[in-house]
């Protein structure tokens, strides 16, 4: 702690401590009393040069690196990376592979949002909600492991499809899990979160994002849908099997931490609805188009964007007739959150910092890259 010129203004460091800053993330905060007057996020603690690493690995060998970007939603990033390579290569997926990828993406979205619910509970001093979020997430982690062999980093998506078909008993195991999660989110969670007076007091009116603010900083995903902006790439620019699914783009009008929490609660329910449709309509057939392990892509520029649990993620790839990318540029939604925090947190109390940060759900692994 140090003085900054004014006898009433001091500078404090918050973080880098995981999980209370949602990863290895640090804030340098100027406060007057207990009000934040300047906030500077410090990133780079887990920087690994992920984009540069793509230039030294063949297309297939780079997938394990992608898993470490957003380690809470690794499979969504696997799908995005495979999609940009497949688009450049001109590869089409078998229908069953398309449905399986969509199913697993929505499973990963629920897993991510459950972790969000738990961490927001912990941020506000509610350890029970934290444990409940992990309890439900673990049910899906077991299913993820039965499909891919992995849990946090599944390494399930291959070029041209997926490595393995779903286990024969997958549907009979999945549907009861979805019913359990749906019941607990609608009934148990509300007592400790969205219908709890203390929770409401800590989140209502806190960290309000207007439509103009969202556009100014390039925010996407649940963080803008909480401000009434009905933008979702699964609807606006459908990919995989999303154009065959009946689901709603969830929005809230408040724009505050409470609205962003409710967005993710309701998106869990929408993902459950989608997963039930996907297993019901799952086509038979192959799960992978044959693609050699080593291949070259002619010189071209390829761009793909998709909706991850944290918002719009994109990859821009340049190829030059080699077995590895010439250049790969990654657009990660959490990075834009960091820019917005400088303005968003000013004027709030120090105790609101973790509530605002948690409601935006950033992951430092995809911020630093």
N, C-alpha and C positions, 0 to 999 in steps of 0.2 A: 504494500500500500504506500502511495506517495502523494504528496501535495502537488497540485497543478497550477498554482498561482493564486487561486482564490482560497480563502480560509474555509469556505464551505464546500469546496469541490475537491474530491479525491479520485484517484484512479485505482481500480482493483482489477485483478486477474481472475477470471472464472474459467476453470478447466486448465489444461486438457485432461479431463477425467472421464473414463468410460464406465458405466453408461449414462452418467448424469448429464453429459453434453452430447449424448447420442453418437458417440464415437470420439476419436482423438481430435477434439476441436476446442479451440481456446477463444475467449472473448476478452478484450481489453475494454473496460467500461469506466467511463467518467460518470460519477454520481454527485449529486447535490442533495444532502439528506439521504433519502433512500430512492430518489428519482434518477433514472438514467438520462443523461444529457448528451452522451456520445457513446456509440457502440462500434467497435472495430473487430470483426471476426478475423482470427488468424488461422489460416489453413496451411496445408502442406506437410503435416506430420506423417502422413502415410503415402506420400507421393512416391510412385514407383515407375514413372515413365511408361505407362501402359500403351499410349499411342505409338511411342517410338519402338516399343518391343514388337509391335506388329510387323515392322519392317524387317525383322530378323527371323521370323518364324513362318513356316508354310501355313497355308490356310487352316488345315485341320489342327495343327499343333498349337494354334493360338487360342482355341476355345477355352482351355483351362484358365488362361489369363482373364478372360471375360467374366468368369465366375466370381472373380475377386473384386469386381467393380462394386456392384450393389449386392453384397453378400446376403442381404435379406430377400432379394428377388432375383437370384442368380439365373434362374431358368428363363425369365423374361428377356434378359440380356443375351443368353445363349440363342434364343429364337431370333432376336434382332440381328445378331452378328451372322448367323446362318442365312438369314433372309437377304442380307446385302450381298453376301458371296454368291448365293444361288441366283439372285437377280443378275449379277454380273456374268455368271456362268451360263445363264439361260436354262436352268434346271427347274422342272415342275415337280411338285410333290404328289404322291398318291393321296387320294381322298382320305383314307384312314389316317395317314400321317398328319394331314391338315387338322383333322378333328382332335387327334391326340395332342398335338401342340397347343391347340386352343384350350383344351381341357386342362392341361398342365399349367398353362399360363394363368388361368383363373384360379387354380388351386394355389399357385404361388402368390397370387394377389391376396387371397384370403389369409394365407400364412403371414404375409407382410403386414396386412391391416390388423391382424390379431396381435402382432408384436407392437405395432403402433399403439393400440388400445392399452396394452400392458404398460408400455413405457410412459405414456401420458399419465396413467394412474400412479406410477412410481414418482414421476416428476412432481405430482401434487400430493405426495405423501401417502398414497393408497397402495400399500404393498399387496393387499389381497387381489386387487384388479390386475396387478402385474403378474401374479402367480396364475390367475385364471386365464389370462391371455396366453401364457406359455402352455397351460394345461390343454387348451383347445388346439393350439398350434401343433403340439406334439402328436395329436391324432393324425393330422395331415402329414407330419414328418415321417411317421411310420409308413403311410401309404406311398409317399415319395420314395422312401428307401426300398419298398417292395417293387417299385417300377424301375428305378434307375440304379439302385445299389448305393446311392449317395443321399445325403440329407441336406446339409447346408450348401454344398457345391455338387449338384447332381450329375453334371457332365452327361446329360441324356440326349441332347440334340446333336444330330450328325448332319453333315451336308447331304441334302436330299431327303431328310426325314428325321427319324429317331432311331436310336440304336436297338431298342427292344420293344416288342409289342407289350400291351398291357397284360398283367397276369389274368388267368381265366376267372379268378374269384374277385377281380378288382371291383366290379360294379356292386356285388353283394356286400363288399366291405365298405365301399365309399358311401353309399346312400345312407346307412345308419349314422355314419360320422357327420354327414351334412345335416341330418335331422338334429343330432345332438348340438352342433354348433349353432344352428338356427334357433333352437329352443333357448339355449343359454344366453345368446346375444339379445334376444327379445325379452327374456324374463329375468335372468339373474343379473346381467350386466347393468340394467337400468337402475337398480337400487344403489349401485356404487358409482354410477357415472351420470348418464344423461337425464336422470330424474332425481339426482342427489343434490340437495340444496348447496352443500359446500362446493361440490364440483361445478355447479352452475355459477356460483359466485366467483370462482377462480378463472372461469373461461368466458363468460358472457361479457361482450364489450371489450375484450382484451385482444390486442393485435389485429385490429380491423383492417382488412384489405378491401379497398374499393375497386371497382372495375378499372378505373383509370390507373390506379397503382399497380394492379396486376399486369396491365398492358405495358406500363412503363418499364417494368423489370423483367418482362418475358416469363412470368410465372405460368405454370401449366398444371394440368391434372387436378386432383382433389383440392389443391390450394386455391384454384380459381373457381371450381365448381361450387365451393363454399361461399363464393361471392356472387352467385347467380349466373355465372357464365357457363352455358351448357355446351362446352367443347370437350369432345372425347373422340380420339382418332378411331376407336372401335366402331363408332357410328359415322363420323364425318368422312373418314377415309378407310373404309372397312378392309381388313386383311384377314388371313387365315379363314376361319369359318364364321366370323362375326356377322356377316351379312345374312346368315341363315338362322340367326338366333333372335329370340324375342326378349329384349331387355330394355330398361330405361336408363337414360343418363341422369343420375341423381344430382340435384342442385339444392342449395340452401341460399337464403337471402342475407343472412346476418353478416357474413364476411369475417367473423371473429373466430377465436380459438374453438368456441363451442360448435359453431357451424362446420368447421373443418373436421372436428371429431365426429359429428353426426354424418357427414359425407361418407367417411370410411366405415362407420357402422352400417349404413344403408348399402354401401357398395359390397360389403360382405354378403348381405342378403341377395343382392343382384347376381353376384358371382355364383352363389349357391343355385339360384334359378337357372343360370346358364349351364352349369355343370350337369344338372339333371337333364336338361335338353340334350346335351352333348352325348352322355352315355346312352340315352334312349335312342338317339338317331345315329349312333356310331356305325359307319359303314365297315364292311368286311374288306379284306384284301391286304396288300403289302403295306409295310410301314416305312419303306425307304426306297428311293430311286437310286440305282447303283451309281456311285461316284467314286472314282479312284482316290486313294489316299493323297497322292501327289498329282497335281494338275496345274496347268497354266491358264491365265485369263488374259486375253488380248488387251491392248491399251484402251482404257475407257474410264469414264467417271460414273460412279453409281451412288445413289442416295436412297436411304430407306429410313422411315421414322415410324415408331409404334408407341402405344400407350402402356407404359410400365406403371406399377403401383404408385410411383412418385411423380408421374407426369410424362410428358413427351420426351422420349429419348430418340436420338438419331445417330446414324453413322454415314459418313461420306468417305467413300473409298476410291482411291486412284490406283489403277493397275497398269502394268507395263510389260505384259507377256512374260511374267516370271511366276514362280511357284509360291510367291508371297506378295503381300500388298506393297506397292510403292509408297503409299501414304494412307493412313486411316485417321480421320478426325471424328471425335466422339462428342455428341451434345448430350450432357447429363442434366436432368431437371434440378437436382439439388444444388448445383453450382449457382444457379440464378437466385435461389433462396438466400444464399450468403450475401449477395449484393443487396437484396431487399432489406435484410435485417438491420443494416446501418440506419435506415430511416424508420423502419417499422417499430423498433423497440424504444426509440427516443420518446420520453415523456411518460413511460410506464415505470412501475416500481421494480426494484431489483428482483423481488420474488416472482415477478411476471416473466422474467427472462426465460426460465425453463418451461413455463406454460406456453409461451409463444413459440419457442424453438421446437418443443415437442409437437405442437399442433401442425407444424409445417413438415415434419417427418423427413428431415434430411439424413443422408448417409455419407459420411466423409470419404468412404472408398470411391464413390463416383464423383465427388467434388474434386478430389486431388488428382486422380488419374495418373 
